[in-house]
Amino acid sequence: MKKQFDVIGMGELLIDFTDSGMSEQGNPVYEANPGGAPCNVLAMLQKMGRKTAFIGKVGADVFGKDLRIVLNEQGIDTSHLYVDPVIPTTLAFVHTGEGGERDFSFYRRPGADLMIDEREIFPDFIKQGRIFHFGSLSMTDSICRKATYKAVAAAQNAGLLLSFDPNYRAPLWSSEEEAREQIAYGLSNCDILKISDNELLMMTGQPDYERAVEALYMQYRVPMIFLTMGRDGSLVYYKKRIIYQKAFRCDAVETTGAGDTFWGMILHFLLDFDIEKVTDEQWKNALLYANAAAGLITMRKGALRVMPDIDAIKKFVSLF
């Protein structure tokens, strides 16, 4: 059966207010960038010509209306983007430090993305996808957690490939223990995993990357693990093969969305791969382009609306 969507994503959709200098009065100025990890991934996939859809919730405010407009502009299906009539759209303030590193302040207690209900999850819609992508931030509270569990079960029952990115943000959890528990759920219910070096350390306690990935595989049996290590590059662990690709050195403005951009490119490649027959050279090429896309996005403000296209990525690769 032909599927309507290549990737269906679920999770948080919000406004990232990124610092943009000072006003004439000496006050900090913030730019309202559309964001949220799952939709960043979908936006990158759309740039690569893929068909995507999003399941989530925003508020009945100007931010929620703007976010729907942005997703429609990107070509992301919003038929299952719901509006909460009372709870406002989630907001995040992104404070950028040296080297583009970020510190987040969230306005999400409550936030509309937390209010998506299991009654708003429709298995017949989910089975229209080839890949279902989710993260841990749609499991921080009980209402959205139940909705996420239902969506994951629907995707499994329909035979979709399940993609998981923990995207751990400490301020959004009541405790690190709760975060570990929900991330463990994601690790136990995915086929392909994108995890950062910090998240890997948190979940395994092992500082050596290769040993940590092996430990993660042994505990959760995730068939395919992609590790992002910032300036140290990325690697894929598959069938006990480890393929590494170095990062691109660039002058980062901010790193918001870098991991999401990387993951959008990886999912794009996986949609074309016969996974059982992928060669090491194909993996290295996929990581090369994913690292390049991630490098490019760090030189831009925001992410969702400014994802690079394939021509920009190829040009960037040719410079190194």
C-alpha positions in Angstrom: 0.0 0.0 0.0 1.3 3.4 -1.0 1.8 5.6 2.0 0.7 9.3 2.1 3.7 10.5 4.2 7.3 9.6 4.4 7.6 10.8 8.0 5.0 11.6 10.7 6.4 13.5 13.7 4.9 14.1 17.1 5.9 16.4 19.9 6.5 20.0 20.9 5.9 23.0 18.6 6.9 26.3 20.1 8.4 29.7 19.7 12.2 30.1 20.3 13.0 33.6 21.2 16.6 34.0 20.3 18.7 36.9 21.5 19.4 39.4 18.7 21.5 42.1 20.2 20.5 45.2 22.0 17.9 48.0 21.3 18.8 51.7 21.1 17.5 51.9 24.7 20.0 49.3 25.8 17.4 46.5 26.2 17.9 42.9 24.9 16.1 42.2 21.6 14.7 38.7 20.9 13.7 37.3 17.5 10.6 35.0 17.5 11.8 31.9 15.7 9.4 28.9 15.1 10.9 25.8 16.7 10.5 22.5 18.3 12.7 19.5 17.6 10.2 17.2 15.7 9.1 20.0 13.3 12.7 21.0 12.7 13.3 17.5 11.6 10.2 17.5 9.3 11.3 20.9 7.9 14.6 19.5 6.8 12.9 16.5 5.3 10.6 18.8 3.3 13.7 20.6 2.0 14.8 17.2 0.6 11.4 16.7 -1.2 9.9 14.4 1.4 6.2 14.4 2.5 5.7 14.9 6.2 2.9 15.4 8.8 2.9 16.7 12.3 0.8 15.7 15.4 0.8 18.3 18.2 -1.0 21.2 19.9 -0.6 25.0 20.1 -2.5 27.7 21.9 -5.4 29.8 20.5 -3.0 32.8 20.5 -1.0 34.7 17.9 2.0 32.4 18.4 -0.1 29.3 17.7 -1.6 30.9 14.6 1.8 31.9 13.3 3.2 28.4 13.9 0.4 26.8 11.8 1.2 29.3 9.0 4.9 28.5 9.1 4.3 24.7 9.0 1.9 25.2 6.0 4.6 27.3 4.3 7.1 24.5 4.8 4.6 22.0 3.3 4.2 20.0 6.6 0.7 18.6 6.9 -1.1 20.3 9.8 -4.4 18.3 9.7 -3.6 16.9 13.2 -2.2 20.1 14.7 -4.7 20.9 17.4 -5.5 24.1 19.2 -6.1 24.4 23.0 -8.6 27.1 23.7 -7.2 28.0 27.1 -3.5 27.0 27.5 -1.1 29.2 25.6 1.5 28.2 23.1 4.8 27.0 24.7 7.6 29.6 24.6 11.4 29.2 25.0 14.0 31.9 25.4 17.4 30.9 24.0 20.4 32.6 25.4 23.4 32.1 23.2 26.9 31.9 24.6 30.4 31.4 23.3 30.7 29.2 20.3 26.9 29.3 19.7 26.2 27.1 22.8 22.7 27.7 24.3 21.0 28.1 27.6 17.2 27.7 27.6 14.4 29.4 29.7 11.0 27.7 29.1 7.5 29.0 29.6 5.7 25.7 29.6 4.0 25.1 33.0 1.5 24.8 31.4 2.1 24.9 27.7 -0.3 23.9 24.9 2.0 21.1 23.6 1.5 19.3 26.9 -2.2 19.2 26.5 -2.4 16.8 23.5 -4.8 14.1 24.5 -4.8 10.4 23.6 -8.3 10.9 22.1 -6.6 13.1 19.5 -4.4 10.3 18.3 -5.9 8.4 15.3 -4.2 5.1 14.4 -5.6 5.3 10.8 -3.8 8.5 10.3 -0.5 7.2 11.7 -0.5 4.2 9.5 -0.3 6.5 6.5 3.4 7.1 7.3 6.6 5.1 6.6 8.5 6.5 9.6 7.1 7.7 13.0 9.4 10.2 14.8 9.1 11.2 18.4 11.2 12.6 21.3 11.1 12.6 25.1 9.6 16.1 25.5 6.1 14.8 24.6 6.4 12.5 27.7 7.2 15.0 30.4 3.6 15.1 31.7 0.8 12.5 32.1 -1.7 13.8 29.4 0.8 14.1 26.6 2.6 11.0 27.8 -0.5 8.8 27.3 -1.0 10.4 23.9 2.6 9.6 22.9 2.3 6.0 24.1 -0.8 5.5 22.1 0.8 7.0 19.0 3.9 4.8 19.4 1.7 1.7 19.8 -0.2 2.6 16.7 3.0 3.1 14.7 4.3 -0.3 15.9 1.0 -2.1 15.0 1.1 -0.5 11.5 4.7 -1.6 10.9 6.2 1.9 10.7 9.9 2.4 11.4 10.1 4.1 14.8 12.6 7.0 15.2 13.5 8.4 18.6 15.5 11.4 19.7 15.7 12.0 23.5 16.3 15.7 23.1 16.9 16.0 26.9 16.2 19.5 28.4 16.7 19.3 32.2 14.4 22.3 33.1 11.4 20.6 31.6 11.5 17.5 33.8 10.5 17.2 37.5 13.6 15.1 38.1 16.5 13.5 36.1 15.1 10.1 37.3 11.8 10.7 35.6 13.6 11.8 32.5 15.7 8.6 32.5 12.6 6.5 32.9 10.8 8.1 29.9 13.9 8.1 27.7 14.3 4.4 28.5 10.7 3.9 27.2 11.8 5.6 23.9 15.0 3.5 23.7 12.9 0.4 24.2 10.4 1.3 21.5 12.5 2.6 18.6 14.2 1.1 15.6 16.5 4.0 14.9 18.0 6.3 17.6 19.6 9.7 17.5 21.4 10.5 20.7 23.9 13.2 21.8 27.1 12.5 23.7 25.6 14.2 26.8 22.5 12.0 26.7 24.6 8.9 26.1 26.6 9.7 29.2 23.4 10.3 31.2 21.9 7.0 30.2 25.0 4.8 30.5 27.4 6.6 32.9 30.1 5.5 30.4 32.4 8.3 29.1 34.0 6.2 26.4 31.7 6.6 23.3 32.1 3.2 21.8 31.7 1.4 25.1 28.7 3.5 25.9 27.0 2.8 22.6 27.7 -0.9 23.0 26.2 -0.8 26.5 23.1 1.0 25.2 22.7 -1.6 22.5 23.1 -4.5 24.9 20.5 -3.0 27.3 17.8 -1.8 24.9 18.6 -3.7 21.7 18.2 -0.6 19.5 19.0 -1.9 16.0 20.6 1.3 14.8 22.2 4.0 16.9 23.4 7.4 15.6 25.6 9.4 18.0 26.2 13.2 17.6 29.2 14.6 19.3 29.2 18.3 18.2 32.6 19.4 17.1 33.8 15.7 17.4 31.6 14.5 14.6 29.1 11.7 14.5 28.9 7.9 14.2 26.5 5.1 13.4 26.4 1.8 15.2 24.7 -0.9 13.2 25.2 -4.7 13.4 28.3 -4.1 15.6 29.8 -1.9 12.8 30.9 1.6 13.8 31.2 4.1 11.1 32.6 7.6 12.0 32.5 10.9 10.1 34.2 14.1 11.3 32.4 17.4 11.8 32.7 20.5 9.6 34.5 23.4 11.3 32.5 26.5 11.0 31.8 29.8 12.8 28.6 29.0 14.7 26.1 31.8 15.3 24.0 29.4 17.5 23.6 25.6 17.6 19.8 25.5 17.9 18.4 22.8 15.6 21.8 21.3 14.6 20.9 17.9 15.8 17.4 18.1 14.3 18.9 19.1 10.9 21.4 16.2 11.1 18.5 13.8 11.9 16.3 15.1 9.1 19.1 14.3 6.6 19.7 10.8 8.1 16.0 9.9 7.8 16.0 11.2 4.2 18.8 8.8 3.4 17.2 5.9 5.3 14.0 6.3 3.3 16.0 5.3 0.2 18.3 2.7 1.7 17.8 -1.1 1.8 19.0 -1.1 5.4 20.1 -4.7 5.2 22.5 -4.0 2.4 23.9 -0.6 3.3 27.7 -0.4 2.8 30.2 1.4 5.1 30.8 3.9 2.3 27.1 4.7 2.0 26.9 5.3 5.8 30.0 7.6 5.6 28.3 9.5 2.8 25.1 9.9 4.7 26.9 11.1 7.8 29.0 13.5 5.7 25.9 15.2 4.3 24.1 15.2 7.7 27.1 16.7 9.4 27.3 19.4 6.6 23.6 20.3 7.0 24.1 20.5 10.8 27.1 22.8 10.3 25.2 25.1 8.0 22.3 25.5 10.3 24.6 26.6 13.1 25.6 29.6 11.0 22.0 30.8 10.8 19.5 32.2 13.4 16.8 29.7 14.2 16.2 26.4 12.4 12.7 25.5 11.2 12.3 28.3 8.7 15.9 28.4 7.4 16.8 24.7 6.7 19.5 24.4 3.9 18.6 22.8 0.6 20.6 20.2 -1.2 22.5 22.7 -3.4 23.6 24.6 -0.3 24.7 21.4 1.4 26.7 20.2 -1.6 28.4 23.6 -2.0 29.3 23.5 1.7 30.8 20.0 1.4 32.9 21.1 -1.6 34.6 23.8 0.4 36.3 21.3 2.6 
